[in-house]
Amino acid sequence: MASSEEDGAVEEKENNNKKKTKSALATAWLTFYNIAMTAGWLVLAIAMMRFYVQKGTHKGLYRSIARTLKFFQTFALVEVGHCAIGIVRTSVIVTGVQVCSRIFMVWFITNSIRQIQNEESVILFLVVWTMTEITRYSYYTFKLLHHLPYFIKWARYNLFIIMYPLGVVGELLTIYAALPFVRRSGMYSMRLPNKYNVSFDYYYCLIIVMLSYIPLFPQLYFHMLRQRRKVLHGEVIVEKDD
């Protein structure tokens, strides 16, 4: 009997050690990831400011930062994996919608349609994204290091109140500006008849994407407001599982 209890205690200790090791590895990875992403968006911010100071115009700014933007925004797909495997306690759906919508804006709108790259709306969402991500990733970094300055915490849960709607306006205006070029070129569209017997019109797809902001934006915005109340004011928020 004593031997059985000892074996159980050893097994429990081994399991606890494994959990601690996994937790330490997860924390180390998340710290590295958030530091890297903070640095990446800081590089983007500095590049945008330098371009504007040197050129005195926003025209050509997107093309000057496109490669860096595409890399760091696409790399954010890792965050969906973080949620899926449980090392970050955030909804996979919420994270997936946010990350994929931005990747769509970068690759399938702004990068694909050169005629709109100098639109003011592109600069608007780029500035908003950059400020938001520097704040967000630095917040996660300092929190993981257990040295979270209050102004970072305050910025994380207050700036979005203005930045989120501004970013949405920039994105919608950019998609709207793209519509005439998409309609004329027929890009990414498939017309019947074809060997796949499938019809797809990218023009109407973009219209549907714009309309999808109507139900999605309020959900994501109010989700952030609930998180704000929970973090800044200590309110207990009871949410249904996704």
Buried (B, 14 or more C-beta within 10 A) or exposed (E): EEEEEEEEEEEEEEEEEEEEEEEEEBEEEBBEBBBBBBBBBBBBBEBBEEBEEEEEEBEEBBEBBBEBBBEBBBBBEEBBEBBEEEBBEEEBEBBBBBBEBBBBBBEBBBBBBEEBBBBEBBBBBBBBBBBBBBBBBBBBBBBBEEEBEEEBBBBBBEBBEEBBEBBBBBBBBBBBBBBEBBBEBEBBBEEEEEEEEEEEBBBEBBBEBBEEBEEBBEEBBEBBBBBBBBBBEEEEEEEEEE
